[in-house]
Amino acid sequence: MATLFKVLENGYEFKDGGSRSEAINFDIETNKIEVVGDRPIVGYSLLVGSCNARTYGSDYWLTTEVTEILEETENEVKFKTKNSIYLWTK
């Protein structure tokens, strides 16, 4: 199960978690989604959440494109997107 946290100045904010973790590319011209992995990858957006519909709230969180990997271990990746910094855990 993957979990995604937004890194704040004073800690972390939970964004989503679940069995779905996909590094994706959305091609606007063909309207197709390409899944290239299950963890953050530079140049791709990261989607983390549930494979099933939930009763309340969203089923996933989708980041903007990953621009830089800041720290990486086997079970954690701290990364920067166009808008924010996140921590992904597995």
PDB file as gemmi writes it, atoms N, CA and C in Angstrom:
CRYST1    1.000    1.000    1.000  90.00  90.00  90.00 P 1                      
ATOM      1  N   MET A   1       0.839  -1.180   0.000  1.00  0.00           N  
ATOM      2  CA  MET A   1       0.000   0.000   0.000  1.00  0.00           C  
ATOM      3  C   MET A   1       0.884   1.243   0.000  1.00  0.00           C  
ATOM      4  N   ALA A   2       0.565   2.200  -0.837  1.00  0.00           N  
ATOM      5  CA  ALA A   2       1.323   3.450  -0.940  1.00  0.00           C  
ATOM      6  C   ALA A   2       0.583   4.569  -0.217  1.00  0.00           C  
ATOM      7  N   THR A   3       1.357   5.529   0.282  1.00  0.00           N  
ATOM      8  CA  THR A   3       0.792   6.702   0.936  1.00  0.00           C  
ATOM      9  C   THR A   3       1.508   7.934   0.407  1.00  0.00           C  
ATOM     10  N   LEU A   4       0.767   9.015   0.208  1.00  0.00           N  
ATOM     11  CA  LEU A   4       1.332  10.250  -0.302  1.00  0.00           C  
ATOM     12  C   LEU A   4       1.068  11.381   0.686  1.00  0.00           C  
ATOM     13  N   PHE A   5       2.137  12.087   1.061  1.00  0.00           N  
ATOM     14  CA  PHE A   5       2.056  13.228   1.962  1.00  0.00           C  
ATOM     15  C   PHE A   5       2.617  14.452   1.260  1.00  0.00           C  
ATOM     16  N   LYS A   6       1.985  15.599   1.468  1.00  0.00           N  
ATOM     17  CA  LYS A   6       2.525  16.860   0.985  1.00  0.00           C  
ATOM     18  C   LYS A   6       3.451  17.396   2.074  1.00  0.00           C  
ATOM     19  N   VAL A   7       4.652  17.811   1.703  1.00  0.00           N  
ATOM     20  CA  VAL A   7       5.624  18.329   2.662  1.00  0.00           C  
ATOM     21  C   VAL A   7       5.317  19.801   2.904  1.00  0.00           C  
ATOM     22  N   LEU A   8       5.108  20.138   4.181  1.00  0.00           N  
ATOM     23  CA  LEU A   8       4.845  21.514   4.587  1.00  0.00           C  
ATOM     24  C   LEU A   8       6.036  22.040   5.386  1.00  0.00           C  
ATOM     25  N   GLU A   9       6.087  23.323   5.640  1.00  0.00           N  
ATOM     26  CA  GLU A   9       7.180  23.905   6.429  1.00  0.00           C  
ATOM     27  C   GLU A   9       7.237  23.325   7.840  1.00  0.00           C  
ATOM     28  N   ASN A  10       6.087  22.973   8.391  1.00  0.00           N  
ATOM     29  CA  ASN A  10       6.037  22.496   9.771  1.00  0.00           C  
ATOM     30  C   ASN A  10       5.617  21.030   9.884  1.00  0.00           C  
ATOM     31  N   GLY A  11       5.770  20.247   8.825  1.00  0.00           N  
ATOM     32  CA  GLY A  11       5.399  18.835   8.904  1.00  0.00           C  
ATOM     33  C   GLY A  11       4.864  18.309   7.588  1.00  0.00           C  
ATOM     34  N   TYR A  12       3.885  17.412   7.698  1.00  0.00           N  
ATOM     35  CA  TYR A  12       3.318  16.749   6.524  1.00  0.00           C  
ATOM     36  C   TYR A  12       1.803  16.837   6.533  1.00  0.00           C  
ATOM     37  N   GLU A  13       1.209  16.856   5.351  1.00  0.00           N  
ATOM     38  CA  GLU A  13      -0.243  16.820   5.199  1.00  0.00           C  
ATOM     39  C   GLU A  13      -0.594  15.577   4.380  1.00  0.00           C  
ATOM     40  N   PHE A  14      -1.409  14.691   4.953  1.00  0.00           N  
ATOM     41  CA  PHE A  14      -1.833  13.480   4.253  1.00  0.00           C  
ATOM     42  C   PHE A  14      -2.661  13.858   3.042  1.00  0.00           C  
ATOM     43  N   LYS A  15      -2.351  13.265   1.891  1.00  0.00           N  
ATOM     44  CA  LYS A  15      -3.109  13.527   0.677  1.00  0.00           C  
ATOM     45  C   LYS A  15      -3.950  12.320   0.276  1.00  0.00           C  
ATOM     46  N   ASP A  16      -3.362  11.119   0.225  1.00  0.00           N  
ATOM     47  CA  ASP A  16      -4.135   9.924  -0.087  1.00  0.00           C  
ATOM     48  C   ASP A  16      -3.268   8.698   0.112  1.00  0.00           C  
ATOM     49  N   GLY A  17      -3.919   7.553   0.115  1.00  0.00           N  
ATOM     50  CA  GLY A  17      -3.216   6.292   0.249  1.00  0.00           C  
ATOM     51  C   GLY A  17      -4.076   5.166  -0.257  1.00  0.00           C  
ATOM     52  N   GLY A  18      -3.448   4.065  -0.594  1.00  0.00           N  
ATOM     53  CA  GLY A  18      -4.197   2.915  -1.073  1.00  0.00           C  
ATOM     54  C   GLY A  18      -3.330   2.001  -1.910  1.00  0.00           C  
ATOM     55  N   SER A  19      -3.963   1.036  -2.519  1.00  0.00           N  
ATOM     56  CA  SER A  19      -3.235   0.047  -3.303  1.00  0.00           C  
ATOM     57  C   SER A  19      -2.866   0.544  -4.702  1.00  0.00           C  
ATOM     58  N   ARG A  20      -3.394   1.682  -5.091  1.00  0.00           N  
ATOM     59  CA  ARG A  20      -3.114   2.230  -6.424  1.00  0.00           C  
ATOM     60  C   ARG A  20      -2.000   3.270  -6.343  1.00  0.00           C  
ATOM     61  N   SER A  21      -0.896   3.014  -7.013  1.00  0.00           N  
ATOM     62  CA  SER A  21       0.220   3.949  -7.104  1.00  0.00           C  
ATOM     63  C   SER A  21       0.785   3.832  -8.513  1.00  0.00           C  
ATOM     64  N   GLU A  22       0.634   4.906  -9.298  1.00  0.00           N  
ATOM     65  CA  GLU A  22       1.009   4.851 -10.712  1.00  0.00           C  
ATOM     66  C   GLU A  22       1.713   6.130 -11.152  1.00  0.00           C  
ATOM     67  N   ALA A  23       2.878   5.970 -11.775  1.00  0.00           N  
ATOM     68  CA  ALA A  23       3.527   7.075 -12.472  1.00  0.00           C  
ATOM     69  C   ALA A  23       2.915   7.087 -13.863  1.00  0.00           C  
ATOM     70  N   ILE A  24       2.280   8.208 -14.221  1.00  0.00           N  
ATOM     71  CA  ILE A  24       1.515   8.226 -15.470  1.00  0.00           C  
ATOM     72  C   ILE A  24       1.873   9.412 -16.363  1.00  0.00           C  
ATOM     73  N   ASN A  25       1.604   9.222 -17.633  1.00  0.00           N  
ATOM     74  CA  ASN A  25       1.716  10.280 -18.620  1.00  0.00           C  
ATOM     75  C   ASN A  25       0.381  10.350 -19.348  1.00  0.00           C  
ATOM     76  N   PHE A  26      -0.204  11.538 -19.395  1.00  0.00           N  
ATOM     77  CA  PHE A  26      -1.461  11.731 -20.104  1.00  0.00           C  
ATOM     78  C   PHE A  26      -1.177  12.462 -21.400  1.00  0.00           C  
ATOM     79  N   ASP A  27      -1.482  11.832 -22.520  1.00  0.00           N  
ATOM     80  CA  ASP A  27      -1.284  12.419 -23.841  1.00  0.00           C  
ATOM     81  C   ASP A  27      -2.575  13.126 -24.249  1.00  0.00           C  
ATOM     82  N   ILE A  28      -2.540  14.434 -24.276  1.00  0.00           N  
ATOM     83  CA  ILE A  28      -3.731  15.232 -24.586  1.00  0.00           C  
ATOM     84  C   ILE A  28      -4.202  14.980 -26.025  1.00  0.00           C  
ATOM     85  N   GLU A  29      -3.281  14.811 -26.952  1.00  0.00           N  
ATOM     86  CA  GLU A  29      -3.648  14.624 -28.363  1.00  0.00           C  
ATOM     87  C   GLU A  29      -4.409  13.324 -28.599  1.00  0.00           C  
ATOM     88  N   THR A  30      -3.976  12.230 -27.957  1.00  0.00           N  
ATOM     89  CA  THR A  30      -4.634  10.934 -28.163  1.00  0.00           C  
ATOM     90  C   THR A  30      -5.616  10.588 -27.053  1.00  0.00           C  
ATOM     91  N   ASN A  31      -5.606  11.393 -25.994  1.00  0.00           N  
ATOM     92  CA  ASN A  31      -6.474  11.167 -24.840  1.00  0.00           C  
ATOM     93  C   ASN A  31      -6.213   9.798 -24.181  1.00  0.00           C  
ATOM     94  N   LYS A  32      -4.919   9.403 -24.149  1.00  0.00           N  
ATOM     95  CA  LYS A  32      -4.541   8.117 -23.571  1.00  0.00           C  
ATOM     96  C   LYS A  32      -3.621   8.316 -22.379  1.00  0.00           C  
ATOM     97  N   ILE A  33      -3.730   7.403 -21.418  1.00  0.00           N  
ATOM     98  CA  ILE A  33      -2.880   7.413 -20.237  1.00  0.00           C  
ATOM     99  C   ILE A  33      -1.901   6.252 -20.346  1.00  0.00           C  
ATOM    100  N   GLU A  34      -0.621   6.562 -20.144  1.00  0.00           N  
ATOM    101  CA  GLU A  34       0.425   5.549 -20.138  1.00  0.00           C  
ATOM    102  C   GLU A  34       0.941   5.407 -18.711  1.00  0.00           C  
ATOM    103  N   VAL A  35       0.888   4.200 -18.156  1.00  0.00           N  
ATOM    104  CA  VAL A  35       1.423   3.923 -16.825  1.00  0.00           C  
ATOM    105  C   VAL A  35       2.821   3.359 -17.018  1.00  0.00           C  
ATOM    106  N   VAL A  36       3.820   4.007 -16.394  1.00  0.00           N  
ATOM    107  CA  VAL A  36       5.210   3.610 -16.602  1.00  0.00           C  
ATOM    108  C   VAL A  36       5.881   3.043 -15.354  1.00  0.00           C  
ATOM    109  N   GLY A  37       5.202   3.067 -14.230  1.00  0.00           N  
ATOM    110  CA  GLY A  37       5.785   2.549 -12.996  1.00  0.00           C  
ATOM    111  C   GLY A  37       4.847   2.730 -11.832  1.00  0.00           C  
ATOM    112  N   ASP A  38       5.316   2.336 -10.633  1.00  0.00           N  
ATOM    113  CA  ASP A  38       4.457   2.432  -9.451  1.00  0.00           C  
ATOM    114  C   ASP A  38       5.021   3.355  -8.375  1.00  0.00           C  
ATOM    115  N   ARG A  39       6.041   4.127  -8.726  1.00  0.00           N  
ATOM    116  CA  ARG A  39       6.635   5.087  -7.793  1.00  0.00           C  
ATOM    117  C   ARG A  39       6.985   6.364  -8.550  1.00  0.00           C  
ATOM    118  N   PRO A  40       7.327   7.453  -7.871  1.00  0.00           N  
ATOM    119  CA  PRO A  40       7.614   8.711  -8.563  1.00  0.00           C  
ATOM    120  C   PRO A  40       8.753   8.576  -9.571  1.00  0.00           C  
ATOM    121  N   ILE A  41       8.543   9.151 -10.780  1.00  0.00           N  
ATOM    122  CA  ILE A  41       9.533   9.159 -11.850  1.00  0.00           C  
ATOM    123  C   ILE A  41       9.553  10.559 -12.449  1.00  0.00           C  
ATOM    124  N   VAL A  42      10.741  11.129 -12.624  1.00  0.00           N  
ATOM    125  CA  VAL A  42      10.863  12.468 -13.201  1.00  0.00           C  
ATOM    126  C   VAL A  42      10.220  12.477 -14.589  1.00  0.00           C  
ATOM    127  N   GLY A  43       9.401  13.506 -14.823  1.00  0.00           N  
ATOM    128  CA  GLY A  43       8.735  13.671 -16.102  1.00  0.00           C  
ATOM    129  C   GLY A  43       7.322  13.124 -16.152  1.00  0.00           C  
ATOM    130  N   TYR A  44       6.889  12.470 -15.073  1.00  0.00           N  
ATOM    131  CA  TYR A  44       5.555  11.867 -15.031  1.00  0.00           C  
ATOM    132  C   TYR A  44       4.792  12.350 -13.800  1.00  0.00           C  
ATOM    133  N   SER A  45       3.475  12.357 -13.885  1.00  0.00           N  
ATOM    134  CA  SER A  45       2.630  12.657 -12.728  1.00  0.00           C  
ATOM    135  C   SER A  45       2.502  11.397 -11.893  1.00  0.00           C  
ATOM    136  N   LEU A  46       2.180  11.559 -10.609  1.00  0.00           N  
ATOM    137  CA  LEU A  46       1.993  10.411  -9.726  1.00  0.00           C  
ATOM    138  C   LEU A  46       0.559  10.395  -9.217  1.00  0.00           C  
ATOM    139  N   LEU A  47      -0.086   9.248  -9.353  1.00  0.00           N  
ATOM    140  CA  LEU A  47      -1.442   9.044  -8.878  1.00  0.00           C  
ATOM    141  C   LEU A  47      -1.386   8.030  -7.738  1.00  0.00           C  
ATOM    142  N   VAL A  48      -1.930   8.379  -6.580  1.00  0.00           N  
ATOM    143  CA  VAL A  48      -1.960   7.480  -5.420  1.00  0.00           C  
ATOM    144  C   VAL A  48      -3.372   7.464  -4.865  1.00  0.00           C  
ATOM    145  N   GLY A  49      -3.892   6.269  -4.571  1.00  0.00           N  
ATOM    146  CA  GLY A  49      -5.221   6.182  -3.976  1.00  0.00           C  
ATOM    147  C   GLY A  49      -5.801   4.792  -4.023  1.00  0.00           C  
ATOM    148  N   SER A  50      -7.101   4.758  -4.066  1.00  0.00           N  
ATOM    149  CA  SER A  50      -7.856   3.519  -4.008  1.00  0.00           C  
ATOM    150  C   SER A  50      -8.215   3.032  -5.408  1.00  0.00           C  
ATOM    151  N   CYS A  51      -8.249   1.725  -5.570  1.00  0.00           N  
ATOM    152  CA  CYS A  51      -8.723   1.133  -6.839  1.00  0.00           C  
ATOM    153  C   CYS A  51     -10.243   1.101  -6.890  1.00  0.00           C  
ATOM    154  N   ASN A  52     -10.877   1.211  -5.726  1.00  0.00           N  
ATOM    155  CA  ASN A  52     -12.340   1.138  -5.631  1.00  0.00           C  
ATOM    156  C   ASN A  52     -12.909   2.484  -5.211  1.00  0.00           C  
ATOM    157  N   ALA A  53     -14.145   2.712  -5.544  1.00  0.00           N  
ATOM    158  CA  ALA A  53     -14.814   3.957  -5.161  1.00  0.00           C  
ATOM    159  C   ALA A  53     -14.992   4.020  -3.652  1.00  0.00           C  
ATOM    160  N   ARG A  54     -14.794   5.207  -3.103  1.00  0.00           N  
ATOM    161  CA  ARG A  54     -14.994   5.425  -1.676  1.00  0.00           C  
ATOM    162  C   ARG A  54     -16.327   6.121  -1.441  1.00  0.00           C  
ATOM    163  N   THR A  55     -16.805   6.054  -0.228  1.00  0.00           N  
ATOM    164  CA  THR A  55     -18.075   6.673   0.108  1.00  0.00           C  
ATOM    165  C   THR A  55     -17.975   8.195   0.113  1.00  0.00           C  
ATOM    166  N   TYR A  56     -16.902   8.722   0.728  1.00  0.00           N  
ATOM    167  CA  TYR A  56     -16.729  10.175   0.817  1.00  0.00           C  
ATOM    168  C   TYR A  56     -15.353  10.552   0.275  1.00  0.00           C  
ATOM    169  N   GLY A  57     -15.258  11.723  -0.313  1.00  0.00           N  
ATOM    170  CA  GLY A  57     -13.975  12.214  -0.784  1.00  0.00           C  
ATOM    171  C   GLY A  57     -13.549  11.615  -2.112  1.00  0.00           C  
ATOM    172  N   SER A  58     -12.342  11.961  -2.513  1.00  0.00           N  
ATOM    173  CA  SER A  58     -11.830  11.466  -3.791  1.00  0.00           C  
ATOM    174  C   SER A  58     -11.286  10.052  -3.647  1.00  0.00           C  
ATOM    175  N   ASP A  59     -11.100   9.403  -4.762  1.00  0.00           N  
ATOM    176  CA  ASP A  59     -10.558   8.050  -4.781  1.00  0.00           C  
ATOM    177  C   ASP A  59      -9.045   8.057  -4.961  1.00  0.00           C  
ATOM    178  N   TYR A  60      -8.472   9.225  -5.263  1.00  0.00           N  
ATOM    179  CA  TYR A  60      -7.034   9.304  -5.502  1.00  0.00           C  
ATOM    180  C   TYR A  60      -6.562  10.752  -5.407  1.00  0.00           C  
ATOM    181  N   TRP A  61      -5.235  10.923  -5.373  1.00  0.00           N  
ATOM    182  CA  TRP A  61      -4.600  12.226  -5.480  1.00  0.00           C  
ATOM    183  C   TRP A  61      -3.655  12.152  -6.667  1.00  0.00           C  
ATOM    184  N   LEU A  62      -3.691  13.142  -7.537  1.00  0.00           N  
ATOM    185  CA  LEU A  62      -2.836  13.196  -8.713  1.00  0.00           C  
ATOM    186  C   LEU A  62      -1.954  14.427  -8.624  1.00  0.00           C  
ATOM    187  N   THR A  63      -0.635  14.221  -8.669  1.00  0.00           N  
ATOM    188  CA  THR A  63       0.291  15.351  -8.620  1.00  0.00           C  
ATOM    189  C   THR A  63       0.500  15.909 -10.021  1.00  0.00           C  
ATOM    190  N   THR A  64       1.082  17.097 -10.070  1.00  0.00           N  
ATOM    191  CA  THR A  64       1.573  17.604 -11.343  1.00  0.00           C  
ATOM    192  C   THR A  64       2.861  16.833 -11.664  1.00  0.00           C  
ATOM    193  N   GLU A  65       3.464  17.127 -12.771  1.00  0.00           N  
ATOM    194  CA  GLU A  65       4.653  16.408 -13.239  1.00  0.00           C  
ATOM    195  C   GLU A  65       5.801  16.478 -12.221  1.00  0.00           C  
ATOM    196  N   VAL A  66       6.427  15.337 -11.968  1.00  0.00           N  
ATOM    197  CA  VAL A  66       7.591  15.270 -11.080  1.00  0.00           C  
ATOM    198  C   VAL A  66       8.771  15.918 -11.792  1.00  0.00           C  
ATOM    199  N   THR A  67       9.405  16.890 -11.117  1.00  0.00           N  
ATOM    200  CA  THR A  67      10.523  17.610 -11.722  1.00  0.00           C  
ATOM    201  C   THR A  67      11.877  17.185 -11.148  1.00  0.00           C  
ATOM    202  N   GLU A  68      11.871  16.634  -9.918  1.00  0.00           N  
ATOM    203  CA  GLU A  68      13.143  16.275  -9.282  1.00  0.00           C  
ATOM    204  C   GLU A  68      12.923  15.263  -8.167  1.00  0.00           C  
ATOM    205  N   ILE A  69      13.789  14.262  -8.078  1.00  0.00           N  
ATOM    206  CA  ILE A  69      13.795  13.339  -6.943  1.00  0.00           C  
ATOM    207  C   ILE A  69      14.783  13.916  -5.932  1.00  0.00           C  
ATOM    208  N   LEU A  70      14.315  14.214  -4.725  1.00  0.00           N  
ATOM    209  CA  LEU A  70      15.161  14.838  -3.708  1.00  0.00           C  
ATOM    210  C   LEU A  70      15.881  13.810  -2.847  1.00  0.00           C  
ATOM    211  N   GLU A  71      15.182  12.766  -2.439  1.00  0.00           N  
ATOM    212  CA  GLU A  71      15.737  11.678  -1.637  1.00  0.00           C  
ATOM    213  C   GLU A  71      15.020  10.397  -2.024  1.00  0.00           C  
ATOM    214  N   GLU A  72      15.744   9.271  -2.009  1.00  0.00           N  
ATOM    215  CA  GLU A  72      15.100   8.013  -2.382  1.00  0.00           C  
ATOM    216  C   GLU A  72      15.713   6.849  -1.617  1.00  0.00           C  
ATOM    217  N   THR A  73      14.842   6.045  -1.024  1.00  0.00           N  
ATOM    218  CA  THR A  73      15.233   4.775  -0.420  1.00  0.00           C  
ATOM    219  C   THR A  73      14.329   3.701  -1.024  1.00  0.00           C  
ATOM    220  N   GLU A  74      14.466   2.482  -0.553  1.00  0.00           N  
ATOM    221  CA  GLU A  74      13.645   1.390  -1.085  1.00  0.00           C  
ATOM    222  C   GLU A  74      12.153   1.626  -0.866  1.00  0.00           C  
ATOM    223  N   ASN A  75      11.782   2.226   0.270  1.00  0.00           N  
ATOM    224  CA  ASN A  75      10.369   2.381   0.624  1.00  0.00           C  
ATOM    225  C   ASN A  75       9.874   3.819   0.697  1.00  0.00           C  
ATOM    226  N   GLU A  76      10.723   4.791   0.387  1.00  0.00           N  
ATOM    227  CA  GLU A  76      10.313   6.200   0.439  1.00  0.00           C  
ATOM    228  C   GLU A  76      10.972   6.993  -0.685  1.00  0.00           C  
ATOM    229  N   VAL A  77      10.211   7.949  -1.214  1.00  0.00           N  
ATOM    230  CA  VAL A  77      10.759   8.881  -2.203  1.00  0.00           C  
ATOM    231  C   VAL A  77      10.242  10.270  -1.851  1.00  0.00           C  
ATOM    232  N   LYS A  78      11.166  11.193  -1.644  1.00  0.00           N  
ATOM    233  CA  LYS A  78      10.803  12.598  -1.454  1.00  0.00           C  
ATOM    234  C   LYS A  78      11.074  13.272  -2.797  1.00  0.00           C  
ATOM    235  N   PHE A  79      10.057  13.950  -3.339  1.00  0.00           N  
ATOM    236  CA  PHE A  79      10.207  14.498  -4.683  1.00  0.00           C  
ATOM    237  C   PHE A  79       9.522  15.842  -4.822  1.00  0.00           C  
ATOM    238  N   LYS A  80       9.938  16.571  -5.853  1.00  0.00           N  
ATOM    239  CA  LYS A  80       9.409  17.897  -6.143  1.00  0.00           C  
ATOM    240  C   LYS A  80       8.606  17.817  -7.434  1.00  0.00           C  
ATOM    241  N   THR A  81       7.467  18.522  -7.454  1.00  0.00           N  
ATOM    242  CA  THR A  81       6.677  18.662  -8.671  1.00  0.00           C  
ATOM    243  C   THR A  81       6.710  20.121  -9.093  1.00  0.00           C  
ATOM    244  N   LYS A  82       5.964  20.466 -10.110  1.00  0.00           N  
ATOM    245  CA  LYS A  82       5.890  21.863 -10.542  1.00  0.00           C  
ATOM    246  C   LYS A  82       5.312  22.755  -9.455  1.00  0.00           C  
ATOM    247  N   ASN A  83       4.479  22.172  -8.547  1.00  0.00           N  
ATOM    248  CA  ASN A  83       3.777  22.976  -7.550  1.00  0.00           C  
ATOM    249  C   ASN A  83       4.178  22.730  -6.104  1.00  0.00           C  
ATOM    250  N   SER A  84       4.671  21.536  -5.768  1.00  0.00           N  
ATOM    251  CA  SER A  84       4.827  21.170  -4.359  1.00  0.00           C  
ATOM    252  C   SER A  84       5.963  20.171  -4.171  1.00  0.00           C  
ATOM    253  N   ILE A  85       6.192  19.838  -2.894  1.00  0.00           N  
ATOM    254  CA  ILE A  85       7.108  18.773  -2.523  1.00  0.00           C  
ATOM    255  C   ILE A  85       6.288  17.709  -1.807  1.00  0.00           C  
ATOM    256  N   TYR A  86       6.535  16.428  -2.134  1.00  0.00           N  
ATOM    257  CA  TYR A  86       5.775  15.316  -1.582  1.00  0.00           C  
ATOM    258  C   TYR A  86       6.703  14.237  -1.020  1.00  0.00           C  
ATOM    259  N   LEU A  87       6.138  13.436  -0.141  1.00  0.00           N  
ATOM    260  CA  LEU A  87       6.789  12.226   0.348  1.00  0.00           C  
ATOM    261  C   LEU A  87       5.882  11.060   0.016  1.00  0.00           C  
ATOM    262  N   TRP A  88       6.405  10.106  -0.757  1.00  0.00           N  
ATOM    263  CA  TRP A  88       5.689   8.887  -1.128  1.00  0.00           C  
ATOM    264  C   TRP A  88       6.284   7.751  -0.333  1.00  0.00           C  
ATOM    265  N   THR A  89       5.435   6.947   0.312  1.00  0.00           N  
ATOM    266  CA  THR A  89       5.923   5.787   1.072  1.00  0.00           C  
ATOM    267  C   THR A  89       5.203   4.548   0.598  1.00  0.00           C  
ATOM    268  N   LYS A  90       5.891   3.424   0.748  1.00  0.00           N  
ATOM    269  CA  LYS A  90       5.317   2.146   0.333  1.00  0.00           C  
ATOM    270  C   LYS A  90       5.286   1.213   1.519  1.00  0.00           C  
TER     271      LYS A  90                                                      
END                                                                             
